[in-house]
Amino acid sequence: MPCNWAKTLIPHPLPSSNSSSSPSISWRSNPIHSALHSPSVLHFPKQSQHQPHCNFLQRAASTALDMAENALLSLELHHPLPKTADPRVQISGNFAPVPEHPVKQSLPVTGTIPSCIKGVYLRNGANPLFEPVAGHHLFDGDGMIHAVTVDNGKASYACRFTETQRLRQEKELGRPIFPKAIGELHGHSGVARLLLFYARGLFGLVDHKQGTGVANAGLVYFNNRLLAMSEDDLPYHVRITPSGDLETVGINLSQQ
């Protein structure tokens, strides 16, 4: 498992939902006006920094790499983000992230659901768990599956993150650390982010060998398995529980 690293001072481009004060650094001096102005329904989890559980070399490397990332972010703050990578545009309004929702049974129904209808309606999409610290495109978000189960004239609903290797590591570390393919990997700063990421992997701070995908691209039912897909990674097997909830089984390694 990857170890945690020392506390970092990376500024946040978005106002923190866990604090009443505004950040001291912002990406733009003027707010962006878009067609979607409805507020986000999600309070991003606080990006905590856990006590490291690694050796002296790893702690030293972690501190140095965090300082380099802070310097990179400071340089990026002097240049406005394009709308295609600005999180205040990409994940605002109707596209704002939502939190996980455990299964809710016996939802109110307007009218009557025919008793002959039985099954599950599923939708997969991008939904970032953590507040972005730099550029972010809508497609960069973590995969979240929504499930509406219909049976015997009743309906239930649940939505869960697909527990990818990437998401599990970021949960443990308490912050986003994997580079975002669309929102961050562009120009010289994108090259620098890749170098920082693979340097962390070299020192054992993160593990990128088991995949870096977010499993947000779609769903396929194949060989009696529900698979959450991603263009840059293996599919993840997701199971629908008898209660209608969602559970990530793991990477699908089937040869079929």
C-alpha positions in Angstrom: 0.0 0.0 0.0 1.2 3.5 -0.7 2.3 5.5 2.3 1.1 8.9 3.2 3.2 12.0 3.0 4.0 15.2 4.9 1.6 18.1 5.0 1.4 20.2 1.9 0.5 23.8 1.3 -1.2 23.5 -2.0 -3.7 26.3 -2.5 -7.3 25.5 -3.6 -8.7 27.3 -6.7 -12.3 26.7 -5.5 -13.8 28.2 -2.3 -13.7 25.5 0.4 -17.0 24.1 1.3 -15.7 23.3 4.8 -14.6 26.8 5.7 -16.4 30.2 5.8 -13.3 32.1 4.7 -12.3 32.5 1.1 -8.9 31.3 -0.2 -6.2 33.8 -0.3 -5.4 32.9 -3.9 -7.9 32.7 -6.7 -7.6 31.7 -10.4 -9.4 34.8 -11.7 -10.2 38.2 -10.5 -13.7 38.1 -12.0 -16.3 35.3 -11.6 -17.2 33.2 -14.6 -20.8 33.6 -15.9 -22.3 30.5 -17.4 -25.8 29.3 -18.2 -25.8 27.1 -15.1 -25.9 28.9 -11.8 -27.5 26.5 -9.5 -25.3 25.8 -6.4 -23.5 22.5 -5.8 -25.3 20.0 -3.7 -22.1 18.5 -2.5 -19.8 19.6 0.3 -16.4 18.3 -0.7 -14.7 16.2 2.0 -11.9 18.0 3.8 -8.6 17.2 2.3 -6.9 15.9 5.4 -3.2 15.1 5.7 -2.6 11.9 7.7 0.5 11.1 9.7 3.0 9.4 7.4 3.8 5.7 7.9 7.0 5.5 5.8 10.7 5.6 6.2 13.0 8.6 6.4 13.8 8.5 2.7 10.2 8.4 1.7 9.3 11.3 4.0 12.1 13.4 2.6 11.1 12.6 -1.0 7.5 13.4 -0.1 8.4 16.8 1.3 10.6 17.7 -1.7 7.9 16.6 -4.2 5.2 18.5 -2.4 7.3 21.6 -2.4 7.9 21.2 -6.2 4.1 20.7 -6.7 3.4 23.8 -4.7 5.8 25.8 -6.8 4.1 24.5 -10.0 0.7 25.5 -8.7 1.9 28.9 -7.8 3.2 29.4 -11.4 -0.2 28.2 -12.8 -2.1 30.6 -10.6 -0.7 33.5 -12.7 -2.4 32.2 -15.8 -6.2 32.0 -16.1 -7.6 28.6 -16.8 -9.6 28.1 -20.0 -13.2 27.3 -19.6 -12.6 23.7 -20.7 -10.4 23.2 -17.7 -11.8 25.5 -15.1 -13.6 23.5 -12.4 -16.0 26.5 -11.6 -17.3 25.9 -15.1 -16.9 22.2 -15.6 -18.5 21.0 -12.4 -21.0 23.8 -11.6 -24.8 23.9 -11.9 -26.4 20.7 -13.2 -22.9 19.2 -13.5 -22.0 19.7 -9.8 -20.9 16.5 -8.0 -23.2 14.7 -5.7 -22.4 12.5 -2.6 -22.9 8.8 -2.3 -26.4 7.8 -1.4 -27.1 4.4 0.3 -30.0 2.5 -1.0 -33.4 4.0 -0.4 -36.3 1.6 -0.5 -40.0 2.2 -1.4 -39.6 5.5 -3.2 -42.7 7.5 -3.8 -44.3 6.8 -7.1 -46.7 9.0 -9.1 -49.1 6.6 -10.7 -48.5 2.8 -10.8 -45.5 0.7 -11.9 -46.8 -2.4 -13.8 -46.0 -5.5 -11.9 -44.5 -7.1 -15.0 -41.6 -4.6 -15.0 -38.7 -5.9 -13.1 -35.0 -4.9 -13.4 -32.4 -2.2 -12.8 -31.8 1.1 -14.6 -28.2 2.1 -14.3 -26.2 5.2 -15.2 -22.5 5.8 -15.0 -20.8 9.2 -15.0 -18.0 11.4 -13.8 -18.3 12.7 -10.2 -15.1 14.0 -8.4 -14.8 13.0 -4.8 -12.2 15.7 -3.9 -12.2 19.3 -4.7 -9.9 20.0 -7.6 -6.6 21.8 -6.8 -5.9 22.8 -10.4 -7.4 22.3 -13.8 -10.4 19.9 -14.1 -12.5 18.7 -17.0 -15.9 17.1 -16.5 -14.6 13.8 -17.8 -11.8 13.7 -15.2 -14.2 12.9 -12.3 -14.3 9.7 -10.4 -16.8 7.1 -11.7 -20.2 7.0 -9.9 -23.0 4.6 -10.7 -26.7 5.4 -10.1 -29.1 2.5 -9.8 -32.9 2.5 -9.8 -34.3 -0.9 -9.0 -37.9 -1.7 -10.0 -39.6 -4.8 -8.6 -43.1 -5.8 -7.7 -44.4 -2.3 -8.4 -41.9 -0.6 -6.1 -38.7 1.3 -6.8 -35.4 1.9 -4.9 -32.4 4.1 -5.6 -28.7 4.1 -4.7 -25.6 5.8 -6.0 -22.0 4.7 -5.2 -18.5 5.5 -6.4 -16.8 2.7 -8.2 -13.9 1.9 -5.9 -11.0 2.0 -8.4 -7.4 1.6 -7.3 -7.0 5.3 -8.0 -9.9 6.3 -5.7 -8.9 4.0 -2.9 -5.4 5.5 -2.8 -6.6 9.0 -2.9 -9.1 8.2 -0.1 -6.3 6.9 2.0 -4.1 9.9 1.3 -6.9 12.4 1.9 -6.4 14.4 -1.3 -6.4 14.1 -5.1 -2.9 13.0 -6.3 -3.3 11.2 -9.6 -2.9 13.5 -12.7 -6.1 14.3 -14.6 -5.8 13.4 -18.2 -7.8 16.3 -19.7 -7.8 19.1 -17.1 -4.1 19.0 -16.1 -2.0 17.2 -18.6 -1.3 20.0 -21.1 1.8 22.0 -22.0 4.9 22.0 -19.9 3.0 21.9 -16.7 1.4 18.6 -17.8 4.8 17.1 -18.4 5.9 18.4 -14.9 2.9 16.8 -13.3 3.6 13.4 -14.9 7.2 13.6 -13.7 6.1 14.4 -10.2 3.6 11.6 -10.2 6.0 8.9 -11.4 8.6 10.2 -9.0 6.1 9.5 -6.2 5.6 6.1 -7.6 9.4 5.5 -7.7 9.6 6.3 -4.0 6.6 4.1 -3.1 4.3 7.0 -2.2 1.7 5.9 -4.7 1.1 2.8 -6.7 0.2 3.3 -10.4 0.9 -0.2 -11.5 -2.6 -1.5 -10.8 -4.3 1.1 -13.0 -5.0 4.9 -13.0 -8.5 4.9 -14.6 -11.6 6.4 -13.1 -14.2 3.9 -14.5 -16.6 6.7 -15.5 -17.0 6.1 -19.3 -19.9 3.6 -19.4 -21.4 0.3 -18.3 -21.4 -3.0 -20.1 -23.2 -6.2 -19.0 -21.0 -9.1 -20.3 -20.6 -12.7 -19.2 -23.1 -12.2 -16.4 -21.0 -9.3 -15.0 -21.7 -5.6 -14.8 -18.5 -3.8 -15.8 -17.7 -0.1 -15.2 -15.5 1.0 -18.2 -12.7 3.4 -18.7 -10.7 4.0 -21.9 -7.4 4.0 -20.2 -7.8 1.1 -17.7 -9.2 -2.4 -17.2 -13.0 -2.6 -16.4 -14.2 -2.9 -12.9 -16.7 -5.5 -11.8 -19.6 -4.0 -9.9 -22.3 -6.0 -8.2 -25.9 -5.1 -7.5 -26.8 -6.5 -4.0 -30.2 -8.1 -3.2 -31.2 -4.8 -1.5 -30.5 -2.8 -4.6 -27.2 -1.3 -3.4 -24.0 -1.2 -5.4 -20.7 -2.9 -4.5 -17.3 -2.8 -6.3 -15.9 -6.3 -6.6 -12.6 -5.3 -8.2 -10.8 -5.2 -11.5 -12.3 -7.7 -14.0 -9.4 -10.0 -15.1 -11.6 -12.4 -17.1 -9.9 -13.5 -20.3 -13.3 -13.5 -22.1 
